[in-house]
Amino acid sequence: MADCLFCRIVEGELPADKVYEDEHVVAFRDINPQAPQHVLVIPKRHIASLNEAGDEDVPVLGHLQRVIPEVARRVGVAESGYRVVVNTGRDALQTVFHVHYHVLGGRAMQWPPG
């Protein structure tokens, strides 16, 4: 989608500090980090939110979740621990409507988160 910020990153139209990429997903550092390590993991194919994901998206979303531990390893938080967050919809503060998983680590997390 031409107006989707993350689609433009996937297409190479916008720069991103990538930490992982394969044919289905890309992971890059958040430009407004909420933890010492804050990476976004996204499918390359545009899916607006988990609410819009269909049966055809199950393989890529499953693959995305399998990539998250590798992303955590690459940014040095796999052993100490990390949090994975998916915001879905405006009330959950989803601001970019392209499914993305936040991988946060590098400090002790608090609960409840919000």
N, C-alpha and C positions, 0 to 999 in steps of 0.2 A: 504494500500500500504506500503510495507516494507521500501521504501525509503522516505516516507512522514513523516516529523518531527511531524506534528499534529496527524497523525494516530498512531504514536508511543506513544504520550501522551495519546490518547484515550485508547490504549491497555495496558497502565501502564508500558510501557518499559522505558519511560523517566519521570522524576518528573515534577510536575507543582503545583503551588499554586492555587488550585481550589477554586472558590467562589460559584459555582453552578454546579450541575450535575443531569441529569435525563436520561431516556433511549434513548433520541434522541440527546441531546446536552450536551456540557460541556463548562464551562467558567472558565478561569484562568488568573492570572495576567501576563501582558506582561513583559518579562525579560529586555526590554529596554524601560521603560515607557516614554511617551512623555507628560504626565500630572501627577499630583499627584495621580490620580486614572486612571489606564489604564488596561482594562480587554479585553481579546479576547474571543468572543463567537463563537463556531464552531459546525457544525453538526458532530455527531460521524461517520456518513457514509461519505466516501471520495467523495467530489465534488471538482474538481480542481479550478473552478472559476464560477462566475455567468454565464459566457458565455457557460459553459458546463452543467449547470443545465437544467434538463428536466422536463416534466410534473410530473414524478414520485417523483421529489424532492420538489414540491410545498408544500406538507403538512409539511415536516420537516423544510423548510425555513420559512414558516409561523409561525410555533411553535417557531423557534429560535427568530423571531422578537417579539413574545409575551413574551419571557423569558427576553429580554433586560431590561424592567422596573424593574423586580425583581432583576436582577444583579445590576442595578443602586442603588436600595434600599439597597442591602446588602453591597455595598461599600460606602454608605452615600452620594450619589450625586443625588438621585431622586428628591429631593425638590429644590435644588439649580440649577440644570440643568446639562445636559451632551450632548456630541456630539457622534453620531454614524457614523462611516466611514467604507465603504467597498471598498478596492482597487481591481480593476479588470484588470489584465494584467500588463506587464512589464512597460509600460509608466506611469501607475498609481502607480508604485512602489510596486506591489504585489510581495513579495519575497518568500512567502511560498504558493505553489499552492495547497491549500486546503481552500475552502471558509472560511473566518473569518471576523467577524464584530468587529471593534474596538469600545469600549465604553470608552470615555475619559471625565473626569470631575475633579472637585476639584479646579478649577481656572476659571477665566473669559476667554472665548475663543476669538480669533481674526477672522476677516473676511476681505479679502478672505483667505482661509487656505493655498493656495499654487498655 
